[in-house]
Amino acid sequence: MANSEWLMTFPEAKLLNLLASHSPILLQNSPMITHGITYLFRFENSWLKEDDVEEVVEGGWGRDRDVDITNRTSRCADKLQVWGRRKRMKFKQDVYDVVKRWSG
C-alpha cells in the first residue's frame, strides 16, 4: 500500500487493522494530540463484548451531518477512551474486592 518514497514523506504513518465485522483499516499519518498531550488511541477488541459499547460509539460519532470524518473519529475515540478507562477501573476494583473477600 506504500512505497519507500511515500514512507519517507510520511515517517509517522501507521496502518492499523481495526478488526471489526467489515475489517476496516485506519491510516494515521501523525499522532493524535489532545490538550497538548500526545497519545495513540487503541481500540480494545474486548470492548466488543461489552453491552454498552455501541451506545458509546453512537454517542461519540453523533448525528451531526456537518461534522467531518476527522472530528467524528476523534470525538468517538475520546469517548471510547474515557469509557474504557472507567471499565478498567471497575474491573480492577471488582478483582480487588474478590481477592479481599477470599483472603479473609
DRENKERO-408015 format. One record per residue (C-alpha): residue in three letters; x, y, z. Coordinates in steps of 0.1 Angstrom, whole numbers, plus 5000, padded with zeros to 4 digits. Example, Ala and Ser with C-alpha at 12.3 -4.5 7.8 and 13.67 -1.06 7.14 Angstrom:
% residues 2
ala512349555078 ser513749895071 
//
This chain:
% residues 104
met500050005000 ala503050235002 asn506450264986 ser509650385002 glu509250744988 trp505750765004 leu507150625037 met509950885037 thr507351165031 phe505151035060 pro507550895085 glu504950895113 ala502450695093 lys500950375108 leu498450145092 leu496149975117 asn493749695111 leu490749775133 leu489449425133 ala485749465131 ser483049285112 his484049465080 ser487749475087 pro488249855083 ile491749995084 leu492850325097 leu495750525082 gln497250755107 asn499950985095 ser500651175127 pro499951115164 met496651255178 ile497151555200 thr494551645227 his495151925252 gly498851935243 ile499251565252 thr500251325225 tyr498650985227 leu497850695203 phe494250575207 arg494050195208 phe490750025204 glu490549715226 asn488849415210 ser487549315244 trp485249625243 leu483249455216 lys481949215243 glu480549495264 asp476849565262 asp477149945262 val479949995236 glu477550055208 glu475950335228 val479350495234 val480350485198 glu476950625186 gly477350905212 gly480850985201 trp480150965164 gly477051185167 arg474351265143 asp475651595130 arg475951575093 asp478051895091 val480951745112 asp483751605091 ile485051245095 thr488251355113 asn486351535140 arg483851255143 thr486650995146 ser488551205172 arg485351265193 cys484550895191 ala488050795202 asp487951045231 lys484550895243 leu485850535240 gln489050615258 val487250775288 trp484650485288 gly487450225286 arg489350385314 arg486250365336 lys485649995326 arg489349915335 met489050085369 lys485849905377 phe487349575367 lys490449635389 gln488149725418 asp486049415413 val489249195413 tyr490449375444 asp487049315462 val487048945453 val490648895464 lys489949075497 arg486848875503 trp488648545497 ser491748625517 gly489848675549 
//
